[in-house]
Amino acid sequence: MSGTGNRPNTRLLTTYKGLSCKVTRAAHKYRMAVAALRILDPEGEWREELKELRREDICGPGKDPEESNGHYVMSWIWATQKADTTTLTTEAVSFCD
């Protein structure tokens, strides 16, 4: 922890817990979406991009200096493309009318 006294450490710990909670919720949401896709479209093209999310896949984009021995393999979650939601706008607007 950084700083002196309890206030900086408490603030840092609160921030860390908040971020950790967000990551846990996002992972749960992802796993539920993949489970639904497995039921609705078991052989769909989505299988090429949406992989099973394992606990060890959830890590930062940088390498851990304590575990690096000159070889680093980045988790697949940092190499996937962001979904294109612009195509949904016309359909969503007409559906809402």
Biopython code that builds the backbone (N, CA, C, O; Angstrom):
import numpy as np
from Bio.PDB.StructureBuilder import StructureBuilder

atoms = [
    (1, "MET", "N", (0.835, -1.170, 0.000)),
    (1, "MET", "CA", (0.000, 0.000, 0.000)),
    (1, "MET", "C", (0.885, 1.240, 0.000)),
    (1, "MET", "O", (2.055, 1.178, 0.377)),
    (2, "SER", "N", (0.326, 2.349, -0.419)),
    (2, "SER", "CA", (1.118, 3.566, -0.521)),
    (2, "SER", "C", (0.647, 4.614, 0.474)),
    (2, "SER", "O", (-0.441, 4.509, 1.041)),
    (3, "GLY", "N", (1.476, 5.619, 0.673)),
    (3, "GLY", "CA", (1.100, 6.716, 1.561)),
    (3, "GLY", "C", (1.304, 6.362, 3.020)),
    (3, "GLY", "O", (1.643, 5.233, 3.374)),
    (4, "THR", "N", (1.087, 7.354, 3.844)),
    (4, "THR", "CA", (1.203, 7.120, 5.277)),
    (4, "THR", "C", (-0.158, 7.288, 5.912)),
    (4, "THR", "O", (-0.951, 8.126, 5.484)),
    (5, "GLY", "N", (-0.424, 6.513, 6.907)),
    (5, "GLY", "CA", (-1.707, 6.595, 7.591)),
    (5, "GLY", "C", (-2.735, 5.670, 6.969)),
    (5, "GLY", "O", (-2.483, 5.000, 5.968)),
    (6, "ASN", "N", (-3.900, 5.656, 7.594)),
    (6, "ASN", "CA", (-4.950, 4.743, 7.157)),
    (6, "ASN", "C", (-5.770, 5.267, 5.981)),
    (6, "ASN", "O", (-6.270, 4.473, 5.184)),
    (7, "ARG", "N", (-5.917, 6.570, 5.858)),
    (7, "ARG", "CA", (-6.787, 7.124, 4.817)),
    (7, "ARG", "C", (-6.364, 6.724, 3.396)),
    (7, "ARG", "O", (-7.208, 6.228, 2.651)),
    (8, "PRO", "N", (-5.092, 6.915, 2.977)),
    (8, "PRO", "CA", (-4.716, 6.502, 1.621)),
    (8, "PRO", "C", (-4.902, 4.994, 1.399)),
    (8, "PRO", "O", (-5.332, 4.573, 0.325)),
    (9, "ASN", "N", (-4.583, 4.197, 2.399)),
    (9, "ASN", "CA", (-4.731, 2.749, 2.262)),
    (9, "ASN", "C", (-6.195, 2.340, 2.167)),
    (9, "ASN", "O", (-6.541, 1.454, 1.386)),
    (10, "THR", "N", (-7.055, 2.978, 2.954)),
    (10, "THR", "CA", (-8.486, 2.672, 2.915)),
    (10, "THR", "C", (-9.071, 3.062, 1.566)),
    (10, "THR", "O", (-9.870, 2.313, 1.005)),
    (11, "ARG", "N", (-8.691, 4.213, 1.040)),
    (11, "ARG", "CA", (-9.178, 4.672, -0.261)),
    (11, "ARG", "C", (-8.732, 3.715, -1.368)),
    (11, "ARG", "O", (-9.519, 3.355, -2.244)),
    (12, "LEU", "N", (-7.481, 3.316, -1.320)),
    (12, "LEU", "CA", (-6.957, 2.385, -2.316)),
    (12, "LEU", "C", (-7.671, 1.041, -2.233)),
    (12, "LEU", "O", (-8.032, 0.463, -3.258)),
    (13, "LEU", "N", (-7.870, 0.554, -1.048)),
    (13, "LEU", "CA", (-8.562, -0.720, -0.858)),
    (13, "LEU", "C", (-10.010, -0.647, -1.330)),
    (13, "LEU", "O", (-10.510, -1.596, -1.934)),
    (14, "THR", "N", (-10.685, 0.461, -1.063)),
    (14, "THR", "CA", (-12.057, 0.652, -1.518)),
    (14, "THR", "C", (-12.121, 0.667, -3.044)),
    (14, "THR", "O", (-13.004, 0.046, -3.634)),
    (15, "THR", "N", (-11.198, 1.368, -3.675)),
    (15, "THR", "CA", (-11.142, 1.411, -5.139)),
    (15, "THR", "C", (-10.878, 0.029, -5.708)),
    (15, "THR", "O", (-11.529, -0.386, -6.667)),
    (16, "TYR", "N", (-9.931, -0.685, -5.124)),
    (16, "TYR", "CA", (-9.600, -2.036, -5.597)),
    (16, "TYR", "C", (-10.800, -2.971, -5.470)),
    (16, "TYR", "O", (-11.088, -3.733, -6.393)),
    (17, "LYS", "N", (-11.501, -2.921, -4.341)),
    (17, "LYS", "CA", (-12.663, -3.791, -4.150)),
    (17, "LYS", "C", (-13.758, -3.464, -5.149)),
    (17, "LYS", "O", (-14.421, -4.364, -5.663)),
    (18, "GLY", "N", (-13.955, -2.170, -5.429)),
    (18, "GLY", "CA", (-14.958, -1.764, -6.409)),
    (18, "GLY", "C", (-14.634, -2.284, -7.801)),
    (18, "GLY", "O", (-15.512, -2.791, -8.499)),
    (19, "LEU", "N", (-13.378, -2.159, -8.202)),
    (19, "LEU", "CA", (-12.964, -2.665, -9.513)),
    (19, "LEU", "C", (-13.047, -4.184, -9.570)),
    (19, "LEU", "O", (-13.470, -4.747, -10.580)),
    (20, "SER", "N", (-12.654, -4.835, -8.513)),
    (20, "SER", "CA", (-12.724, -6.290, -8.462)),
    (20, "SER", "C", (-14.166, -6.772, -8.589)),
    (20, "SER", "O", (-14.433, -7.772, -9.256)),
    (21, "CYS", "N", (-15.081, -6.070, -7.960)),
    (21, "CYS", "CA", (-16.503, -6.413, -8.039)),
    (21, "CYS", "C", (-17.016, -6.234, -9.468)),
    (21, "CYS", "O", (-17.782, -7.064, -9.957)),
    (22, "LYS", "N", (-16.601, -5.156, -10.141)),
    (22, "LYS", "CA", (-17.009, -4.927, -11.530)),
    (22, "LYS", "C", (-16.492, -6.029, -12.450)),
    (22, "LYS", "O", (-17.212, -6.489, -13.336)),
    (23, "VAL", "N", (-15.265, -6.445, -12.244)),
    (23, "VAL", "CA", (-14.687, -7.511, -13.063)),
    (23, "VAL", "C", (-15.448, -8.818, -12.840)),
    (23, "VAL", "O", (-15.724, -9.546, -13.793)),
    (24, "THR", "N", (-15.784, -9.115, -11.592)),
    (24, "THR", "CA", (-16.535, -10.331, -11.274)),
    (24, "THR", "C", (-17.908, -10.312, -11.929)),
    (24, "THR", "O", (-18.350, -11.318, -12.484)),
    (25, "ARG", "N", (-18.588, -9.162, -11.864)),
    (25, "ARG", "CA", (-19.918, -9.043, -12.494)),
    (25, "ARG", "C", (-19.826, -9.180, -14.007)),
    (25, "ARG", "O", (-20.668, -9.838, -14.619)),
    (26, "ALA", "N", (-18.816, -8.567, -14.621)),
    (26, "ALA", "CA", (-18.652, -8.648, -16.073)),
    (26, "ALA", "C", (-18.367, -10.093, -16.499)),
    (26, "ALA", "O", (-18.892, -10.555, -17.512)),
    (27, "ALA", "N", (-17.546, -10.799, -15.734)),
    (27, "ALA", "CA", (-17.239, -12.199, -16.052)),
    (27, "ALA", "C", (-18.498, -13.053, -15.930)),
    (27, "ALA", "O", (-18.734, -13.928, -16.762)),
    (28, "HIS", "N", (-19.297, -12.809, -14.912)),
    (28, "HIS", "CA", (-20.542, -13.563, -14.731)),
    (28, "HIS", "C", (-21.507, -13.288, -15.890)),
    (28, "HIS", "O", (-22.131, -14.208, -16.418)),
    (29, "LYS", "N", (-21.621, -12.025, -16.277)),
    (29, "LYS", "CA", (-22.493, -11.646, -17.385)),
    (29, "LYS", "C", (-22.026, -12.318, -18.683)),
    (29, "LYS", "O", (-22.847, -12.829, -19.445)),
    (30, "TYR", "N", (-20.738, -12.319, -18.930)),
    (30, "TYR", "CA", (-20.172, -12.963, -20.120)),
    (30, "TYR", "C", (-20.473, -14.461, -20.114)),
    (30, "TYR", "O", (-20.915, -15.015, -21.121)),
    (31, "ARG", "N", (-20.234, -15.108, -18.983)),
    (31, "ARG", "CA", (-20.472, -16.556, -18.894)),
    (31, "ARG", "C", (-21.945, -16.897, -19.113)),
    (31, "ARG", "O", (-22.258, -17.896, -19.761)),
    (32, "MET", "N", (-22.844, -16.085, -18.585)),
    (32, "MET", "CA", (-24.283, -16.320, -18.773)),
    (32, "MET", "C", (-24.683, -16.133, -20.238)),
    (32, "MET", "O", (-25.502, -16.887, -20.762)),
    (33, "ALA", "N", (-24.102, -15.125, -20.896)),
    (33, "ALA", "CA", (-24.397, -14.893, -22.316)),
    (33, "ALA", "C", (-23.904, -16.061, -23.170)),
    (33, "ALA", "O", (-24.608, -16.501, -24.079)),
    (34, "VAL", "N", (-22.711, -16.561, -22.887)),
    (34, "VAL", "CA", (-22.173, -17.701, -23.638)),
    (34, "VAL", "C", (-23.020, -18.949, -23.376)),
    (34, "VAL", "O", (-23.267, -19.728, -24.297)),
    (35, "ALA", "N", (-23.462, -19.143, -22.150)),
    (35, "ALA", "CA", (-24.317, -20.297, -21.831)),
    (35, "ALA", "C", (-25.630, -20.207, -22.598)),
    (35, "ALA", "O", (-26.127, -21.220, -23.091)),
    (36, "ALA", "N", (-26.194, -19.021, -22.705)),
    (36, "ALA", "CA", (-27.434, -18.847, -23.463)),
    (36, "ALA", "C", (-27.209, -19.124, -24.944)),
    (36, "ALA", "O", (-28.038, -19.768, -25.586)),
    (37, "LEU", "N", (-26.101, -18.648, -25.488)),
    (37, "LEU", "CA", (-25.794, -18.906, -26.894)),
    (37, "LEU", "C", (-25.602, -20.397, -27.163)),
    (37, "LEU", "O", (-25.994, -20.895, -28.218)),
    (38, "ARG", "N", (-25.005, -21.103, -26.217)),
    (38, "ARG", "CA", (-24.831, -22.554, -26.393)),
    (38, "ARG", "C", (-26.173, -23.257, -26.534)),
    (38, "ARG", "O", (-26.292, -24.236, -27.271)),
    (39, "ILE", "N", (-27.174, -22.761, -25.835)),
    (39, "ILE", "CA", (-28.507, -23.357, -25.903)),
    (39, "ILE", "C", (-29.230, -22.924, -27.178)),
    (39, "ILE", "O", (-29.822, -23.751, -27.871)),
    (40, "LEU", "N", (-29.180, -21.627, -27.486)),
    (40, "LEU", "CA", (-29.931, -21.082, -28.616)),
    (40, "LEU", "C", (-29.314, -21.398, -29.975)),
    (40, "LEU", "O", (-30.034, -21.640, -30.943)),
    (41, "ASP", "N", (-27.995, -21.396, -30.049)),
    (41, "ASP", "CA", (-27.301, -21.603, -31.330)),
    (41, "ASP", "C", (-26.005, -22.374, -31.079)),
    (41, "ASP", "O", (-24.919, -21.798, -31.142)),
    (42, "PRO", "N", (-26.117, -23.690, -30.790)),
    (42, "PRO", "CA", (-24.940, -24.452, -30.362)),
    (42, "PRO", "C", (-23.797, -24.525, -31.380)),
    (42, "PRO", "O", (-22.640, -24.661, -30.984)),
    (43, "GLU", "N", (-24.089, -24.439, -32.659)),
    (43, "GLU", "CA", (-23.042, -24.530, -33.685)),
    (43, "GLU", "C", (-22.822, -23.205, -34.402)),
    (43, "GLU", "O", (-22.302, -23.190, -35.517)),
    (44, "GLY", "N", (-23.204, -22.101, -33.788)),
    (44, "GLY", "CA", (-23.131, -20.783, -34.425)),
    (44, "GLY", "C", (-21.711, -20.272, -34.617)),
    (44, "GLY", "O", (-20.746, -20.788, -34.051)),
    (45, "GLU", "N", (-21.629, -19.229, -35.445)),
    (45, "GLU", "CA", (-20.329, -18.610, -35.734)),
    (45, "GLU", "C", (-19.743, -17.895, -34.518)),
    (45, "GLU", "O", (-18.549, -17.595, -34.490)),
    (46, "TRP", "N", (-20.567, -17.625, -33.529)),
    (46, "TRP", "CA", (-20.117, -16.936, -32.324)),
    (46, "TRP", "C", (-19.024, -17.714, -31.614)),
    (46, "TRP", "O", (-18.224, -17.132, -30.882)),
    (47, "ARG", "N", (-18.980, -19.050, -31.827)),
    (47, "ARG", "CA", (-17.992, -19.906, -31.155)),
    (47, "ARG", "C", (-16.546, -19.556, -31.540)),
    (47, "ARG", "O", (-15.608, -19.868, -30.806)),
    (48, "GLU", "N", (-16.381, -18.908, -32.694)),
    (48, "GLU", "CA", (-15.034, -18.537, -33.141)),
    (48, "GLU", "C", (-14.445, -17.416, -32.293)),
    (48, "GLU", "O", (-13.233, -17.362, -32.082)),
    (49, "GLU", "N", (-15.302, -16.522, -31.808)),
    (49, "GLU", "CA", (-14.796, -15.379, -31.047)),
    (49, "GLU", "C", (-15.048, -15.472, -29.551)),
    (49, "GLU", "O", (-14.203, -15.054, -28.759)),
    (50, "LEU", "N", (-16.178, -16.004, -29.154)),
    (50, "LEU", "CA", (-16.517, -16.075, -27.735)),
    (50, "LEU", "C", (-16.058, -17.418, -27.174)),
    (50, "LEU", "O", (-16.659, -18.460, -27.437)),
    (51, "LYS", "N", (-15.014, -17.370, -26.421)),
    (51, "LYS", "CA", (-14.438, -18.588, -25.856)),
    (51, "LYS", "C", (-14.890, -18.763, -24.411)),
    (51, "LYS", "O", (-15.486, -17.867, -23.814)),
    (52, "GLU", "N", (-14.595, -19.932, -23.868)),
    (52, "GLU", "CA", (-14.877, -20.168, -22.454)),
    (52, "GLU", "C", (-13.953, -19.283, -21.623)),
    (52, "GLU", "O", (-12.740, -19.263, -21.836)),
    (53, "LEU", "N", (-14.526, -18.565, -20.690)),
    (53, "LEU", "CA", (-13.745, -17.655, -19.852)),
    (53, "LEU", "C", (-13.324, -18.385, -18.585)),
    (53, "LEU", "O", (-14.150, -18.704, -17.729)),
    (54, "ARG", "N", (-12.033, -18.643, -18.481)),
    (54, "ARG", "CA", (-11.496, -19.307, -17.296)),
    (54, "ARG", "C", (-10.977, -18.258, -16.323)),
    (54, "ARG", "O", (-10.715, -17.115, -16.700)),
    (55, "ARG", "N", (-10.837, -18.657, -15.092)),
    (55, "ARG", "CA", (-10.367, -17.721, -14.064)),
    (55, "ARG", "C", (-8.981, -17.143, -14.406)),
    (55, "ARG", "O", (-8.725, -15.962, -14.170)),
    (56, "GLU", "N", (-8.112, -17.960, -14.949)),
    (56, "GLU", "CA", (-6.756, -17.482, -15.269)),
    (56, "GLU", "C", (-6.727, -16.564, -16.487)),
    (56, "GLU", "O", (-5.721, -15.896, -16.726)),
    (57, "ASP", "N", (-7.820, -16.518, -17.267)),
    (57, "ASP", "CA", (-7.902, -15.596, -18.399)),
    (57, "ASP", "C", (-8.121, -14.156, -17.942)),
    (57, "ASP", "O", (-7.795, -13.215, -18.666)),
    (58, "ILE", "N", (-8.664, -13.990, -16.761)),
    (58, "ILE", "CA", (-8.979, -12.654, -16.257)),
    (58, "ILE", "C", (-7.741, -12.088, -15.569)),
    (58, "ILE", "O", (-7.459, -12.366, -14.403)),
    (59, "CYS", "N", (-7.018, -11.284, -16.341)),
    (59, "CYS", "CA", (-5.796, -10.656, -15.825)),
    (59, "CYS", "C", (-5.563, -9.379, -16.619)),
    (59, "CYS", "O", (-6.196, -9.155, -17.651)),
    (60, "GLY", "N", (-4.672, -8.566, -16.145)),
    (60, "GLY", "CA", (-4.373, -7.315, -16.824)),
    (60, "GLY", "C", (-3.671, -7.548, -18.149)),
    (60, "GLY", "O", (-3.207, -8.655, -18.420)),
    (61, "PRO", "N", (-3.588, -6.502, -18.986)),
    (61, "PRO", "CA", (-2.969, -6.664, -20.297)),
    (61, "PRO", "C", (-1.447, -6.759, -20.260)),
    (61, "PRO", "O", (-0.835, -7.179, -21.241)),
    (62, "GLY", "N", (-0.831, -6.377, -19.150)),
    (62, "GLY", "CA", (0.628, -6.420, -19.048)),
    (62, "GLY", "C", (1.111, -7.692, -18.397)),
    (62, "GLY", "O", (0.336, -8.436, -17.795)),
    (63, "LYS", "N", (2.397, -7.934, -18.524)),
    (63, "LYS", "CA", (2.950, -9.141, -17.914)),
    (63, "LYS", "C", (3.276, -8.908, -16.448)),
    (63, "LYS", "O", (3.574, -7.789, -16.029)),
    (64, "ASP", "N", (3.213, -9.975, -15.687)),
    (64, "ASP", "CA", (3.538, -9.926, -14.270)),
    (64, "ASP", "C", (5.049, -10.055, -14.129)),
    (64, "ASP", "O", (5.607, -11.081, -14.517)),
    (65, "PRO", "N", (5.733, -9.044, -13.584)),
    (65, "PRO", "CA", (7.193, -9.101, -13.501)),
    (65, "PRO", "C", (7.706, -10.270, -12.656)),
    (65, "PRO", "O", (8.832, -10.726, -12.851)),
    (66, "GLU", "N", (6.894, -10.751, -11.729)),
    (66, "GLU", "CA", (7.339, -11.870, -10.896)),
    (66, "GLU", "C", (7.280, -13.207, -11.633)),
    (66, "GLU", "O", (7.996, -14.141, -11.274)),
    (67, "GLU", "N", (6.437, -13.308, -12.655)),
    (67, "GLU", "CA", (6.266, -14.569, -13.356)),
    (67, "GLU", "C", (6.929, -14.598, -14.723)),
    (67, "GLU", "O", (6.963, -15.647, -15.366)),
    (68, "SER", "N", (7.457, -13.470, -15.181)),
    (68, "SER", "CA", (8.026, -13.397, -16.514)),
    (68, "SER", "C", (9.438, -13.964, -16.551)),
    (68, "SER", "O", (10.298, -13.590, -15.754)),
    (69, "ASN", "N", (9.656, -14.868, -17.487)),
    (69, "ASN", "CA", (10.995, -15.424, -17.715)),
    (69, "ASN", "C", (11.424, -15.147, -19.150)),
    (69, "ASN", "O", (12.057, -15.988, -19.787)),
    (70, "GLY", "N", (11.080, -13.974, -19.653)),
    (70, "GLY", "CA", (11.424, -13.608, -21.014)),
    (70, "GLY", "C", (10.388, -14.048, -22.032)),
    (70, "GLY", "O", (10.524, -13.741, -23.216)),
    (71, "HIS", "N", (9.354, -14.762, -21.601)),
    (71, "HIS", "CA", (8.301, -15.217, -22.514)),
    (71, "HIS", "C", (6.957, -14.828, -21.920)),
    (71, "HIS", "O", (6.666, -15.129, -20.762)),
    (72, "TYR", "N", (6.151, -14.161, -22.716)),
    (72, "TYR", "CA", (4.854, -13.696, -22.215)),
    (72, "TYR", "C", (3.776, -13.989, -23.239)),
    (72, "TYR", "O", (3.928, -13.659, -24.415)),
    (73, "VAL", "N", (2.701, -14.599, -22.807)),
    (73, "VAL", "CA", (1.549, -14.850, -23.659)),
    (73, "VAL", "C", (0.380, -14.059, -23.086)),
    (73, "VAL", "O", (-0.049, -14.298, -21.957)),
    (74, "MET", "N", (-0.134, -13.114, -23.874)),
    (74, "MET", "CA", (-1.232, -12.272, -23.432)),
    (74, "MET", "C", (-2.536, -13.074, -23.459)),
    (74, "MET", "O", (-2.740, -13.903, -24.346)),
    (75, "SER", "N", (-3.411, -12.827, -22.492)),
    (75, "SER", "CA", (-4.700, -13.498, -22.423)),
    (75, "SER", "C", (-5.534, -13.158, -23.659)),
    (75, "SER", "O", (-5.449, -12.045, -24.177)),
    (76, "TRP", "N", (-6.331, -14.104, -24.128)),
    (76, "TRP", "CA", (-7.141, -13.902, -25.328)),
    (76, "TRP", "C", (-8.169, -12.787, -25.161)),
    (76, "TRP", "O", (-8.637, -12.232, -26.155)),
    (77, "ILE", "N", (-8.527, -12.453, -23.932)),
    (77, "ILE", "CA", (-9.547, -11.412, -23.749)),
    (77, "ILE", "C", (-9.074, -10.053, -24.242)),
    (77, "ILE", "O", (-9.901, -9.193, -24.545)),
    (78, "TRP", "N", (-7.760, -9.836, -24.332)),
    (78, "TRP", "CA", (-7.232, -8.559, -24.798)),
    (78, "TRP", "C", (-7.066, -8.528, -26.303)),
    (78, "TRP", "O", (-6.741, -7.479, -26.858)),
    (79, "ALA", "N", (-7.278, -9.638, -26.977)),
    (79, "ALA", "CA", (-7.101, -9.697, -28.423)),
    (79, "ALA", "C", (-8.431, -9.757, -29.172)),
    (79, "ALA", "O", (-8.433, -9.741, -30.403)),
    (80, "THR", "N", (-9.550, -9.825, -28.473)),
    (80, "THR", "CA", (-10.840, -9.887, -29.149)),
    (80, "THR", "C", (-11.286, -8.494, -29.560)),
    (80, "THR", "O", (-10.888, -7.498, -28.957)),
    (81, "GLN", "N", (-12.119, -8.435, -30.596)),
    (81, "GLN", "CA", (-12.608, -7.163, -31.094)),
    (81, "GLN", "C", (-13.865, -6.757, -30.353)),
    (81, "GLN", "O", (-14.637, -7.603, -29.899)),
    (82, "LYS", "N", (-14.059, -5.469, -30.236)),
    (82, "LYS", "CA", (-15.260, -4.935, -29.603)),
    (82, "LYS", "C", (-16.434, -5.116, -30.569)),
    (82, "LYS", "O", (-16.281, -4.950, -31.779)),
    (83, "ALA", "N", (-17.589, -5.454, -30.032)),
    (83, "ALA", "CA", (-18.777, -5.668, -30.857)),
    (83, "ALA", "C", (-19.203, -4.370, -31.535)),
    (83, "ALA", "O", (-19.117, -3.294, -30.945)),
    (84, "ASP", "N", (-19.661, -4.481, -32.776)),
    (84, "ASP", "CA", (-20.158, -3.332, -33.519)),
    (84, "ASP", "C", (-21.648, -3.187, -33.256)),
    (84, "ASP", "O", (-22.446, -3.987, -33.743)),
    (85, "THR", "N", (-22.025, -2.176, -32.493)),
    (85, "THR", "CA", (-23.430, -1.983, -32.130)),
    (85, "THR", "C", (-24.118, -0.958, -33.019)),
    (85, "THR", "O", (-25.304, -0.689, -32.828)),
    (86, "THR", "N", (-23.407, -0.373, -33.995)),
    (86, "THR", "CA", (-24.009, 0.656, -34.839)),
    (86, "THR", "C", (-25.080, 0.078, -35.752)),
    (86, "THR", "O", (-26.000, 0.802, -36.134)),
    (87, "THR", "N", (-24.997, -1.184, -36.114)),
    (87, "THR", "CA", (-25.985, -1.779, -37.010)),
    (87, "THR", "C", (-27.318, -2.007, -36.304)),
    (87, "THR", "O", (-28.339, -2.194, -36.966)),
    (88, "LEU", "N", (-27.327, -1.995, -35.005)),
    (88, "LEU", "CA", (-28.550, -2.241, -34.257)),
    (88, "LEU", "C", (-29.430, -1.002, -34.124)),
    (88, "LEU", "O", (-30.605, -1.127, -33.779)),
    (89, "THR", "N", (-28.902, 0.171, -34.383)),
    (89, "THR", "CA", (-29.643, 1.395, -34.089)),
    (89, "THR", "C", (-30.927, 1.510, -34.902)),
    (89, "THR", "O", (-31.964, 1.850, -34.334)),
    (90, "THR", "N", (-30.905, 1.243, -36.201)),
    (90, "THR", "CA", (-32.104, 1.364, -37.036)),
    (90, "THR", "C", (-33.165, 0.375, -36.595)),
    (90, "THR", "O", (-34.336, 0.734, -36.467)),
    (91, "GLU", "N", (-32.763, -0.873, -36.360)),
    (91, "GLU", "CA", (-33.704, -1.896, -35.939)),
    (91, "GLU", "C", (-34.260, -1.573, -34.550)),
    (91, "GLU", "O", (-35.452, -1.756, -34.301)),
    (92, "ALA", "N", (-33.422, -1.105, -33.666)),
    (92, "ALA", "CA", (-33.859, -0.789, -32.308)),
    (92, "ALA", "C", (-34.839, 0.373, -32.304)),
    (92, "ALA", "O", (-35.818, 0.355, -31.557)),
    (93, "VAL", "N", (-34.589, 1.381, -33.126)),
    (93, "VAL", "CA", (-35.484, 2.534, -33.189)),
    (93, "VAL", "C", (-36.830, 2.116, -33.754)),
    (93, "VAL", "O", (-37.865, 2.515, -33.220)),
    (94, "SER", "N", (-36.846, 1.315, -34.829)),
    (94, "SER", "CA", (-38.122, 0.903, -35.412)),
    (94, "SER", "C", (-38.882, -0.023, -34.476)),
    (94, "SER", "O", (-40.113, -0.031, -34.481)),
    (95, "PHE", "N", (-38.172, -0.797, -33.678)),
    (95, "PHE", "CA", (-38.826, -1.696, -32.723)),
    (95, "PHE", "C", (-39.477, -0.906, -31.599)),
    (95, "PHE", "O", (-40.534, -1.294, -31.102)),
    (96, "CYS", "N", (-38.864, 0.189, -31.196)),
    (96, "CYS", "CA", (-39.386, 0.990, -30.091)),
    (96, "CYS", "C", (-40.614, 1.812, -30.475)),
    (96, "CYS", "O", (-41.383, 2.216, -29.602)),
    (97, "ASP", "N", (-40.806, 2.063, -31.761)),
    (97, "ASP", "CA", (-41.965, 2.878, -32.191)),
    (97, "ASP", "C", (-43.274, 2.168, -32.041)),
    (97, "ASP", "O", (-44.321, 2.729, -32.362)),
]
sb = StructureBuilder()
sb.init_structure("model")
sb.init_model(0)
sb.init_chain("A")
sb.init_seg("    ")
for serial, (resi, resn, name, xyz) in enumerate(atoms, 1):
    if name == "N":
        sb.init_residue(resn, " ", resi, " ")
    sb.init_atom(name, np.array(xyz, "f"), 0.0, 1.0, " ", f" {name:<3s}", serial, name[0])
structure = sb.get_structure()
